[in-house]
Structures are given as C-alpha cells and as structure tokens.
C-alpha cells in the first residue's frame, strides 16, 4: 500500500483516494511505515491489498469501513 508513495515522502496521509473498483482508501504513514489504513467499497466486492511482501484478499461489504492494518 505505501511503497509507491513513501519513496518520496517519509510521512504523510491520503484520505478519500478512489482506487480501481470504486474502493475508497484512507491511510497514514510515518518513517515509511504504515500507521493506519482503511478501505471502503461503494459496492460489495473483493480486493487484493499488497503491503511489503504480503498480499491479502479482503471481502468488502458496500459502505462498510475495514481496518486493513488489523488484517496484516
């Protein structure tokens, strides 16, 4: 999740980023490390999330916010 962003910014946050599949992403990182990450879909769907060397598949119910960090 953070790799593409943190190469240029050691700390920061994104809120309301809409990813492929109408998935809304909010995340915060510090010193290149993920501090928090939440995803929410506009429609029931499944998505894959990559963080470091892990890939997880997450089932999302429409409108329900999921704490990704708890799943990693």
GROMACS elastic network, one bead per residue, 0.5 to 0.9 nm:
[ bonds ]
;  ai    aj funct       b0    kb
    1     4     6  0.75297   500
    1     5     6  0.83151   500
    1    27     6  0.86023   500
    1    34     6  0.82670   500
    1    37     6  0.85959   500
    1    49     6  0.68891   500
    1    50     6  0.57631   500
    1    51     6  0.51233   500
    1    52     6  0.78399   500
    2     5     6  0.54878   500
    2     6     6  0.58771   500
    2     7     6  0.86824   500
    2    27     6  0.84712   500
    2    28     6  0.87662   500
    2    29     6  0.74980   500
    2    32     6  0.74968   500
    2    33     6  0.76903   500
    2    34     6  0.67916   500
    2    50     6  0.89063   500
    2    51     6  0.70306   500
    2    52     6  0.82877   500
    3     6     6  0.55239   500
    3     7     6  0.65883   500
    3    32     6  0.80337   500
    3    51     6  0.77014   500
    3    52     6  0.74378   500
    4     7     6  0.62281   500
    4     8     6  0.81616   500
    5     8     6  0.61742   500
    5     9     6  0.63507   500
    5    10     6  0.84422   500
    5    12     6  0.89566   500
    5    32     6  0.87810   500
    6    10     6  0.52863   500
    6    11     6  0.70921   500
    6    12     6  0.83928   500
    6    29     6  0.79814   500
    6    30     6  0.87645   500
    6    31     6  0.82580   500
    6    32     6  0.53957   500
    6    33     6  0.83328   500
    7    10     6  0.70696   500
    7    32     6  0.77653   500
    9    12     6  0.68065   500
    9    30     6  0.89143   500
    9    31     6  0.85720   500
    9    32     6  0.76711   500
   10    29     6  0.75111   500
   10    30     6  0.59955   500
   10    33     6  0.82719   500
   11    28     6  0.76068   500
   11    29     6  0.52635   500
   11    31     6  0.57025   500
   11    32     6  0.63818   500
   11    33     6  0.82659   500
   12    27     6  0.85064   500
   12    28     6  0.58199   500
   12    29     6  0.55994   500
   12    30     6  0.66119   500
   13    26     6  0.74901   500
   13    27     6  0.55682   500
   13    29     6  0.63156   500
   13    30     6  0.88377   500
   14    17     6  0.66190   500
   14    25     6  0.74639   500
   14    26     6  0.54065   500
   14    27     6  0.53531   500
   14    28     6  0.64628   500
   15    24     6  0.82229   500
   15    25     6  0.64274   500
   15    27     6  0.65577   500
   15    28     6  0.85558   500
   16    24     6  0.56098   500
   16    25     6  0.56877   500
   16    26     6  0.58186   500
   17    23     6  0.81194   500
   17    24     6  0.55219   500
   17    25     6  0.50796   500
   17    26     6  0.67181   500
   18    21     6  0.82795   500
   18    22     6  0.59714   500
   18    23     6  0.55256   500
   18    25     6  0.62625   500
   19    22     6  0.59166   500
   19    23     6  0.50989   500
   19    24     6  0.61708   500
   19    25     6  0.70186   500
   20    23     6  0.63887   500
   20    24     6  0.89892   500
   21    41     6  0.77946   500
   21    42     6  0.84265   500
   21    43     6  0.84507   500
   21    45     6  0.80144   500
   21    47     6  0.83235   500
   22    40     6  0.85732   500
   22    41     6  0.59462   500
   22    42     6  0.57891   500
   22    43     6  0.74420   500
   23    39     6  0.65181   500
   23    40     6  0.56053   500
   23    42     6  0.64715   500
   23    43     6  0.83367   500
   23    45     6  0.88919   500
   23    47     6  0.85903   500
   23    60     6  0.89614   500
   24    38     6  0.81782   500
   24    39     6  0.54902   500
   24    40     6  0.50952   500
   24    41     6  0.60503   500
   24    42     6  0.78638   500
   25    37     6  0.73220   500
   25    38     6  0.59166   500
   25    40     6  0.67629   500
   25    41     6  0.89215   500
   26    36     6  0.80339   500
   26    37     6  0.57009   500
   26    38     6  0.52175   500
   26    39     6  0.64527   500
   26    40     6  0.87767   500
   27    34     6  0.76030   500
   27    35     6  0.75080   500
   27    36     6  0.53743   500
   27    38     6  0.62750   500
   27    39     6  0.86222   500
   28    33     6  0.86542   500
   28    34     6  0.62308   500
   28    35     6  0.54152   500
   28    36     6  0.52354   500
   28    37     6  0.65102   500
   29    32     6  0.60447   500
   29    33     6  0.52884   500
   29    36     6  0.69508   500
   29    37     6  0.87595   500
   30    33     6  0.53148   500
   30    34     6  0.66097   500
   30    35     6  0.65697   500
   31    34     6  0.84944   500
   34    37     6  0.73362   500
   34    51     6  0.88564   500
   34    69     6  0.79415   500
   35    69     6  0.78514   500
   36    67     6  0.77401   500
   36    68     6  0.76638   500
   36    69     6  0.60216   500
   37    66     6  0.84149   500
   37    67     6  0.60737   500
   37    68     6  0.53528   500
   37    69     6  0.57722   500
   37    70     6  0.89537   500
   38    65     6  0.64280   500
   38    66     6  0.54069   500
   38    68     6  0.54324   500
   38    69     6  0.76412   500
   39    60     6  0.82896   500
   39    64     6  0.83964   500
   39    65     6  0.57294   500
   39    66     6  0.53955   500
   39    67     6  0.69138   500
   39    68     6  0.69687   500
   40    43     6  0.88737   500
   40    60     6  0.69119   500
   40    61     6  0.79299   500
   40    62     6  0.72187   500
   40    63     6  0.59272   500
   40    64     6  0.57309   500
   40    66     6  0.63340   500
   41    44     6  0.66812   500
   41    45     6  0.71234   500
   41    60     6  0.61721   500
   41    61     6  0.67516   500
   41    62     6  0.52066   500
   41    63     6  0.57508   500
   41    64     6  0.70960   500
   41    65     6  0.77836   500
   42    45     6  0.86555   500
   42    61     6  0.81961   500
   42    62     6  0.50178   500
   42    63     6  0.56846   500
   42    64     6  0.86879   500
   43    60     6  0.78643   500
   43    61     6  0.66795   500
   43    63     6  0.72326   500
   44    59     6  0.77166   500
   44    60     6  0.55969   500
   44    63     6  0.83434   500
   45    58     6  0.84949   500
   45    59     6  0.60177   500
   45    60     6  0.52820   500
   45    61     6  0.66511   500
   45    62     6  0.76488   500
   46    57     6  0.68293   500
   46    58     6  0.55448   500
   46    60     6  0.57554   500
   46    61     6  0.86452   500
   47    56     6  0.82987   500
   47    57     6  0.56443   500
   47    58     6  0.53781   500
   47    59     6  0.65740   500
   47    60     6  0.76227   500
   48    55     6  0.65148   500
   48    56     6  0.55497   500
   48    58     6  0.61988   500
   48    59     6  0.89352   500
   49    54     6  0.81468   500
   49    55     6  0.55359   500
   49    56     6  0.53526   500
   49    57     6  0.63756   500
   49    58     6  0.74667   500
   49    68     6  0.85514   500
   50    53     6  0.71754   500
   50    54     6  0.56531   500
   50    56     6  0.65373   500
   50    57     6  0.89569   500
   51    54     6  0.53840   500
   51    55     6  0.64823   500
   51    56     6  0.84587   500
   51    72     6  0.79781   500
   52    55     6  0.82514   500
   54    72     6  0.78577   500
   55    72     6  0.88607   500
   56    71     6  0.79896   500
   56    72     6  0.76889   500
   58    66     6  0.88089   500
   58    68     6  0.85879   500
   58    71     6  0.87227   500
   60    63     6  0.82764   500
   60    64     6  0.69791   500
   60    65     6  0.80926   500
   60    66     6  0.75292   500
   61    64     6  0.55741   500
   61    65     6  0.83744   500
   62    65     6  0.86733   500
   66    69     6  0.89612   500
   66    70     6  0.88132   500
   67    70     6  0.57701   500
   67    71     6  0.71901   500
   68    71     6  0.51826   500
   68    72     6  0.66144   500
   69    72     6  0.53014   500
